[in-house]
């Protein structure tokens, strides 16, 4: 079977992913157990057993040789491992492949003494070898049958050609079964955590050679952001990035030996995006993101240190194209109203004070007038809205009088002051935004005039 034919087969069933559509997490476990302890039936099995394996535990290795190269797995003391590449792989998914290989059968005899293997695409077959205690057994997968419903298959060293049978144990159609051996196997069994589900302590994100985000974790678990603004924040404020990274999975594995021409094609020589991260465990990685793949649903990515190239799902990486202001929109002030005793707002010609209950107190007041919880919520929301960024201008040197000052006083007496200076538009001399200051220091943030003026009441 030619490489183009194999790729066509893969395209036809690309939506059928071994670890997803067919094998979910629980289904995978159920499947393994079902294969180990199959249900008995009185129905006659008319299929041809190509490789007779009486005990699954006697299988020591699996080798798959297809158009993507040779992939070898070994049954070790630590479970099934990928030994042909120096990358992490999921032991359970490898075990599924081994089980599928061990249940290969011929459904229908096509030719008993084949003289021209090319008729069946078996002159350039997919080779699947099971290493057993006492020897090796190999079966050959050829091209698709005329109906396109299955593959031709034969055992190496024999002359009979069959159609590939399905896997009745898990109700797996023969086309799907054969396709799992034609696919890029590593892209399915490789560990999916290009971004591990662990605690990060540093993040650097560039877009088009410009730093979008740089932030690091402190010993007290707070975070210090140095770009696009300098500010102290919390880890939860960065969740839009970290959660997206942790949800992102490898779609296709493209190996570590890509040529310079291929890297150019993938857009990984001069990448659009760069992410650097470190974890509490000591793990660190620099990742280049390049061009979209042909489907536009995936993006090429490369681990710089190892040279490992993969495609990742773009649906999990929407933050790559977000404006910087959107990524810092909620890092300014994340504390809750219950943490405070007073919130004071002062502007030219007026002021207001929210007096919140402390200790055994139960009532809240605005300018000494009792108010209910709805009014407190509305007031507090107006104050927080005035702190939400509308744009970033870290290089500005704002001057002028404070148009508004908001002071948050916690129940322990500590205070934090935010103030606002108008940014006058030189074209019409109007104010559309205000510069935001935190305890007298310019934050690099602009806030919309509507939100600032909404806090002046």
ABEGO torsion letter per residue (X at the ends): XBAAAAAAAAAAAAABBAABAABBAAAAAAAAAAAABBBBBABBBABBBABBBABAAABABBBBBBAAEBBBBBBBAAEBBBAABBBBBBAAAAAAAAAAAAABBBABBABABBABAAAAGAABBBBBBBBBBGEBBBBBBBBBBAAGABBBBBBBGBABBBBBBBBAAAGBBAAAAAAAAABBAAAAABBABABBBBBBABBBBBBGGBBABBBBBBAAGBBBBAOABBBBBBAAAAAAAAAAAAABBBABBAEAABBAAAAAAAGAABBABBBBBBBAAGBBBBBBBBBBBAAGABBBBBBAAAGBBBBBBAAAAAAAABBAAAAAAAAABABBAAABABBBBBBBGBBBBBBBBBEABABBBBGGBBBBAAAAAAAAAAAAAAABBABBBAABBBBEBBABBBBBBBAAGBBBBBBBBBBBBAAAGBBABBBBBBGGBBAGBBBBAAAAAAABX
